[in-house]
C-alpha cells in the first residue's frame, strides 16, 4: 500500500507525542550526566535524544507494523541497521533531535525529523519544530507545505534563482576534509552571505521556504537529509551530490548541494567546489 497523507499525519502525531512527553520536558532541564559526547565535543547525545527515539520507535512499531525503523541513536547501538535501508519495503528514518548541540546548550534551534523510504526511494518527509509546534511536510508527487499548530497550511516554494553574488546560503564547510575545507570556506565569500545553524532541520526549513537560496552540506547520514531533500524537491528545488549524482538515503558519504534549480546547482558546484 502506498504511503498516504493520512499515514503522514499519523507519523506526525507520533513525533509530536514524543516531543511533548520525552523531549521538551528535558529542554534546559537535563540532569547531571544527561549530556554525553559521542565522537567529540561537537557530537553530543542527551537523555532526550535517546528517550525520544525509543518512544517514536515503539509507537511506529504499532502504527506501521513490518516497517524497518532506523534512528540515529539506534544505529549508534547497531550499525547493521544502516545498510538495510536499501532492501526494505518500507523504512522509517528518524532523528529524534536534530541540532543536539543547540538543544544541549539551551538554544531553541532544533527539530524532530522523519523520512519514509520505500525500496530505497524517499516518499515522505517531516520536520517538526517542537518549540514553535509547527511543521514542514512533504509527500512525493503531492507537494510540500508548512503547517501551523492550529492546522493552517501554506505551500512551500524555493527561492528564485539569481547571481551567486546575490545568493544567501547555508554550509557545513567545517566538516569537509582538507584541502576542500579551506578552499570552500574561502570561496563562500563569493556569496552575499552564508550561515550555519548546526541544525539540518532548520536549514532545510529555510531553503524549502525560499528564505535562503542554497544548502551546501558534507555529512550524508540519512536522518539528517532524507526528509529535507524530499521537502525541498517538492517545493520546486533541485538537489544532487557533489559528483552530480542524485541524492539517495542509501548513500552515506560525500556531500550534497540543494539549490533553486539545476542551473543554480551547476553554478554553486563550479564556483564553490571547483
C-alpha positions in Angstrom: 0.0 0.0 0.0 1.3 3.5 -0.8 2.2 5.9 2.0 -0.8 8.3 2.1 -1.4 11.7 3.6 -3.3 10.1 6.4 -0.2 7.9 7.1 1.9 11.1 7.1 -0.3 12.7 9.6 -0.2 9.6 11.8 3.6 9.7 11.8 3.5 13.4 12.5 1.3 12.7 15.6 3.8 10.2 16.8 6.7 12.7 16.5 4.6 15.3 18.3 3.8 12.9 21.2 7.4 12.0 21.7 8.4 15.7 21.6 5.8 16.6 24.2 6.4 13.7 26.5 10.2 13.0 26.2 12.0 15.9 24.5 10.6 19.3 25.6 10.3 18.3 29.3 14.1 17.9 29.2 14.9 21.1 27.4 17.0 23.3 29.6 16.3 20.7 32.4 18.9 18.0 31.7 20.2 16.4 34.8 23.9 15.7 35.6 25.1 13.1 33.1 22.2 13.8 30.8 24.6 15.1 28.1 27.4 12.8 26.7 30.0 13.1 24.0 29.9 10.6 21.1 32.9 11.3 18.9 33.8 14.7 20.3 32.8 17.9 21.9 30.6 18.9 18.9 29.0 15.4 18.6 26.7 15.0 21.6 23.8 12.8 22.7 21.4 13.6 25.5 18.8 11.6 27.5 16.2 13.4 25.4 17.6 12.1 22.2 17.5 8.5 23.4 14.2 8.6 25.2 12.6 10.5 22.4 13.8 7.9 19.9 12.7 4.9 21.9 9.2 6.4 22.2 9.0 7.1 18.5 10.3 3.6 17.7 7.7 1.9 20.0 4.8 3.9 18.6 5.9 3.3 15.0 6.1 -0.4 15.6 2.4 -0.3 16.5 1.3 2.1 13.7 3.4 0.7 10.9 4.0 -3.0 11.5 6.7 -4.5 9.4 8.5 -1.2 8.7 12.2 -1.1 9.3 12.9 1.5 12.0 16.3 3.4 11.6 17.0 6.0 14.1 20.3 7.9 14.7 20.6 6.5 18.3 19.5 3.0 17.2 22.3 3.0 14.6 24.8 4.2 17.2 24.0 0.9 19.0 23.6 -1.3 16.0 25.3 -0.1 12.8 24.0 -3.1 10.8 20.7 -1.2 10.5 22.0 1.4 8.1 22.6 -0.9 5.1 19.2 -2.5 5.5 17.5 0.7 4.2 18.2 -0.1 0.6 16.4 -3.5 0.7 13.5 -2.6 3.0 10.0 -2.4 1.5 9.4 0.5 3.9 11.9 2.2 6.3 11.1 5.0 8.7 14.3 7.0 9.3 14.2 9.2 12.4 16.4 11.9 14.0 14.8 12.5 17.4 16.7 15.7 18.0 18.5 17.3 15.0 20.6 20.0 16.4 21.6 18.2 19.6 24.4 20.6 20.5 21.9 23.5 20.3 19.4 21.5 22.5 22.2 20.7 25.0 23.3 24.4 25.1 19.7 25.6 25.7 19.3 27.1 22.2 15.8 26.8 20.7 17.1 25.7 17.3 16.5 22.0 17.0 14.0 19.8 15.3 12.5 16.3 15.1 12.8 14.7 11.6 11.4 11.6 10.0 11.6 10.3 6.4 9.7 7.3 4.9 11.8 5.4 2.4 10.3 2.6 0.2 12.6 0.3 -1.7 15.4 2.9 -1.4 13.3 5.9 -2.5 12.1 8.7 -0.2 8.4 9.1 -0.4 7.6 11.4 2.6 9.3 13.8 4.9 8.5 15.6 8.2 10.3 18.3 10.1 8.8 19.3 13.4 9.9 22.4 15.3 8.9 21.3 18.8 9.4 24.8 20.3 7.0 26.5 17.8 5.0 23.3 17.4 4.8 23.7 13.7 5.7 21.6 10.7 7.2 21.3 7.3 5.8 18.3 5.5 6.3 16.8 2.1 4.8 13.8 0.2 6.3 12.7 -3.1 4.2 13.9 -6.0 1.9 15.9 -3.8 4.0 18.9 -2.9 5.4 20.4 0.3 3.7 22.6 2.8 4.1 24.4 6.2 1.5 23.6 8.8 0.9 25.6 12.0 -0.2 24.2 15.3 -3.8 25.1 14.5 -3.7 23.2 11.2 -3.4 26.1 8.8 -1.2 25.3 5.8 0.7 27.2 3.1 2.6 25.8 0.2 6.4 25.9 0.2 8.4 27.3 -2.6 12.1 27.7 -3.0 13.9 31.0 -3.8 14.1 32.4 -7.3 17.5 31.8 -9.0 20.0 34.7 -9.1 23.6 35.5 -9.5 26.0 34.0 -6.9 26.8 37.4 -5.5 23.2 37.8 -4.5 22.7 34.3 -3.1 22.5 33.5 0.6 23.1 30.0 1.8 23.9 27.5 4.5 27.1 25.5 4.7 28.7 22.9 7.0 32.1 23.6 5.4 33.9 22.8 8.7 33.0 19.1 8.3 34.8 18.8 5.0 38.2 17.2 4.7 41.2 19.3 3.7 42.0 20.8 1.3 38.4 21.1 0.3 37.5 22.6 3.7 39.9 25.6 3.4 39.1 26.1 -0.3 35.4 26.1 0.1 35.5 28.3 3.2 37.4 30.9 1.2 35.1 30.7 -1.8 31.9 31.2 0.2 32.9 34.9 0.2 31.6 35.0 -3.4 28.1 34.7 -2.0 26.1 37.5 -0.4 26.1 35.7 2.9 26.4 32.2 4.3 25.3 30.8 7.6 25.4 27.7 9.7 22.9 26.8 12.4 24.3 23.4 13.3 20.8 22.0 12.7 19.8 20.4 9.3 16.1 20.5 10.4 16.1 24.3 10.5 18.4 24.7 7.5 16.1 22.6 5.3 13.2 24.6 6.5 14.9 27.8 5.4 15.9 26.5 2.0 12.5 25.0 1.3 10.8 28.2 2.3 12.9 30.2 -0.1 14.4 32.3 2.7 17.9 31.3 1.6 19.0 30.1 -1.8 21.1 27.1 -1.2 22.4 24.5 1.2 25.9 23.0 1.0 26.4 20.1 3.3 29.0 17.5 3.7 27.9 14.6 6.0 25.3 12.4 4.4 23.6 10.5 7.2 20.0 9.8 6.1 18.4 11.1 9.3 19.9 14.5 8.5 18.9 14.7 4.8 16.3 12.3 3.6 13.3 14.3 4.9 14.7 17.7 4.0 15.7 16.7 0.4 12.3 15.4 -0.3 10.6 18.5 1.1 13.0 20.8 -0.8 12.3 18.8 -4.1 8.5 19.0 -3.6 8.9 22.8 -3.0 10.5 23.0 -6.5 14.2 22.7 -5.7 17.0 20.7 -7.2 19.5 18.7 -5.2 22.4 16.4 -6.1 25.6 15.2 -4.6 28.9 16.9 -5.2 29.7 14.5 -8.0 26.4 15.3 -9.8 24.6 12.0 -8.9 21.1 12.1 -7.5 20.7 12.0 -3.7 19.7 8.7 -2.2 19.2 7.8 1.5 21.3 4.8 0.8 24.4 7.0 0.1 26.3 7.9 3.3 29.5 9.5 2.0 30.2 12.7 0.2 28.2 16.0 0.2 25.1 17.5 -1.2 24.0 20.8 -2.8 20.4 22.0 -2.5 19.6 24.8 -4.9 16.6 26.5 -6.6 17.2 24.8 -9.9 19.7 22.8 -12.0 21.4 25.9 -13.3 21.9 27.2 -9.8 23.3 23.8 -8.7 25.8 23.9 -11.5 26.8 27.4 -10.7 27.3 26.6 -7.0 29.2 23.4 -7.7 31.5 25.2 -10.1 32.2 28.3 -8.1 32.3 27.0 -4.6 33.6 23.4 -5.0 35.6 23.7 -8.2 
